[in-house]
Structure formats: structure tokens, C-alpha cells
Amino acid sequence: MREVTVKALLVDPTSNTPVVLLKDRDSQKAVAIWIGDSEAISIAFGLQNEDFPRPLTHVLMKRIIESLDGRIERVVIKAVEDGVYFASIFIENSDGDTSEFDARTSDSLALSLRSGCPIFIDDEVFRRAAIESPFTEEDEFQEFVESDLQLSEFRKWREPTKEEDES
């Protein structure tokens, strides 16, 4: 598994859809995941460490888990099928037992940002979806994200899905 961080929240200009960019901690590779508008709002507030006037769903989930003496241990993006990513949230209870909950990837990321837990991507999913950044320095990567990133490049460079291979 690879640990990643939420590097940026962007908008795909061709579809006007929010995209979250996950960067590998140990390389310059990144994965782009298209998400919904409401999750993008929660992720944006999480990235900026801001609160909404009323608790968003992910803040409420975190508060409920913590009030039950639970802890969000980690988020794992475990599969991708037909361009849809699948994730799990791992929650540790007060006895130290960990439970796995199936969740949408965007919700998992929003909850991770609120809780500060690590985000992991399955090695096979990462291999299929990640692209190599042409930059070696973190500042160059950030500049690439902010000014030069073409989201279509992620579709072009990633390994084709099984369905794309068959067509």
C-alpha cells in the first residue's frame, strides 16, 4: 500500500467537475479522482481547516465516532472498477478493535482531512491510476498543480481499464 496526501482540489474544465489530486508520499506520482460537488465543498473546508457555520456530514461523523470513544484509524482506497474508486474507513473502538466500513472515496477523503488519519491506496490501484510528475522538487510540483496541470493527462497516461482494452 502507498500512503498519499490530498494535494489539491481542482475543477476539470471540460466537465466542470471537481477533482481531488492525491500525491504519493514517497514519489512524485499522483492520482486524480473525480468527485461530487458536495464532497468537494467538504474537502475544500478540510484542506483549509475551516468550519462551516453548521456541521457538515463529515464533521458530524467525526464527532459521533469520537463521542463513542472511537478513532478513525485510516482510509484505504482499495479498488477501481469502470473508473469508480472504492474505499474503506477503518475505525478503532474503545476496546482497541478495528472495524472496516465500506465508503465512497470522496467521503473517506473528507473524513480523513477532518480526523487527520492517513490515506492509503492499494498498490495495484496506484499502479493503474497514478502518473509520474515531471518534477523532482515539491515547489515545482505545487506550481505544476496550480498552473500547468492538464487533467486530461491523467486519462491519457494511466493504464487502460479492462473495458478500454477490449474496445
C-alpha positions in Angstrom: 0.0 0.0 0.0 1.0 3.5 -0.7 0.4 6.5 1.6 -0.9 9.6 -0.1 -1.9 13.1 0.8 -4.6 15.3 -0.6 -2.5 17.7 -2.6 -5.1 19.8 -4.4 -8.7 20.2 -5.2 -9.2 21.2 -8.8 -12.0 21.6 -11.3 -11.9 19.7 -14.6 -12.6 22.5 -17.2 -14.0 20.0 -19.7 -16.7 18.7 -17.4 -16.8 21.4 -14.7 -16.4 18.5 -12.2 -14.3 18.7 -9.0 -11.2 16.5 -9.0 -9.1 15.7 -5.9 -5.4 15.1 -6.5 -3.7 12.6 -4.3 0.1 12.7 -4.2 2.2 9.7 -3.2 4.4 10.5 -0.1 7.4 8.6 -1.5 7.5 9.6 -5.1 6.3 12.3 -7.5 3.4 10.2 -8.7 -0.2 11.4 -8.2 -3.7 10.1 -8.7 -6.7 12.2 -9.8 -10.2 11.2 -8.7 -13.3 13.0 -10.0 -15.8 13.6 -7.1 -19.2 15.2 -6.4 -19.8 18.9 -5.7 -20.9 18.4 -2.0 -17.9 16.3 -1.2 -15.7 18.9 -2.9 -17.0 21.5 -0.5 -16.3 19.4 2.5 -12.8 18.6 1.2 -12.1 22.2 0.5 -13.1 23.2 4.0 -11.0 20.4 5.4 -8.0 21.5 3.3 -8.3 25.0 4.7 -9.0 23.8 8.2 -12.2 25.8 8.2 -15.6 25.0 9.7 -18.9 25.6 8.1 -21.5 27.5 10.2 -23.3 24.3 10.8 -21.5 20.9 10.9 -21.1 19.2 7.5 -21.8 15.5 7.4 -18.1 14.6 7.7 -17.7 16.8 10.8 -20.8 15.2 12.3 -19.5 11.7 11.5 -16.2 12.5 13.2 -17.9 13.9 16.3 -20.2 10.9 16.6 -17.2 8.5 16.3 -15.2 10.4 18.9 -18.2 10.7 21.3 -18.4 6.9 21.2 -14.7 6.7 22.2 -13.8 5.7 18.7 -10.9 6.8 16.5 -10.7 7.0 12.7 -7.6 4.9 12.1 -7.1 5.1 8.4 -8.7 5.3 5.0 -7.8 2.9 2.2 -8.7 3.2 -1.5 -8.9 -0.4 -2.3 -10.2 -0.8 -5.8 -11.2 0.9 -9.0 -13.8 -0.5 -11.4 -15.0 1.2 -14.5 -13.4 4.4 -13.3 -15.2 4.3 -9.9 -12.9 4.1 -6.9 -13.9 2.1 -3.8 -12.7 2.9 -0.3 -12.9 1.7 3.3 -12.7 3.6 6.5 -11.1 1.8 9.5 -12.4 2.8 12.9 -10.9 1.7 16.2 -13.3 1.4 19.1 -12.5 1.9 22.8 -11.5 -1.7 23.2 -8.9 -1.4 20.5 -10.8 -3.5 18.0 -10.9 -2.1 14.4 -13.9 -2.3 12.1 -13.8 -1.7 8.4 -16.7 0.3 6.7 -17.3 0.4 3.0 -17.5 4.1 1.9 -17.4 6.3 -1.1 -13.8 7.5 -1.7 -14.8 11.2 -1.6 -16.5 10.8 1.8 -13.5 8.8 3.0 -11.1 11.6 2.0 -13.3 14.3 3.5 -13.4 12.4 6.8 -9.7 11.8 6.7 -9.0 15.5 6.3 -11.2 16.2 9.3 -9.6 13.5 11.5 -6.0 13.7 10.4 -5.8 10.0 9.7 -3.6 8.6 7.0 -4.8 7.8 3.5 -3.6 4.7 1.6 -4.0 3.4 -1.9 -3.8 -0.3 -2.8 -0.6 -0.9 -4.8 -2.5 -2.3 -7.8 -4.9 0.6 -7.9 -2.0 3.0 -7.6 -0.1 1.3 -10.4 -3.1 1.6 -12.7 -4.1 5.1 -11.9 -1.0 7.1 -11.0 1.0 9.3 -13.3 4.6 10.5 -12.8 5.0 14.2 -12.3 7.8 15.6 -14.4 9.1 17.5 -11.4 11.5 16.4 -8.6 11.0 19.3 -6.2 7.9 19.8 -4.1 7.7 23.5 -5.1 7.8 22.6 -8.7 5.1 20.0 -8.2 2.9 22.6 -6.5 3.4 25.1 -9.3 2.5 22.3 -11.8 -0.7 21.7 -9.9 -1.6 25.4 -9.7 -0.8 26.4 -13.3 0.2 23.7 -15.8 -1.8 20.7 -14.8 -3.9 19.2 -17.6 -6.4 16.8 -16.1 -6.8 15.0 -19.4 -3.2 13.8 -19.0 -4.3 11.5 -16.2 -6.7 9.8 -18.5 -4.0 9.6 -21.2 -1.2 8.3 -19.1 -2.9 5.8 -16.8 -3.2 2.2 -17.7 -6.4 1.4 -19.6 -9.2 -0.3 -17.8 -10.2 -3.8 -18.8 -13.2 -2.5 -20.8 -11.0 0.0 -22.6 -8.6 -2.8 -23.5 -11.5 -4.8 -25.1 -12.7 -1.9 -27.3 
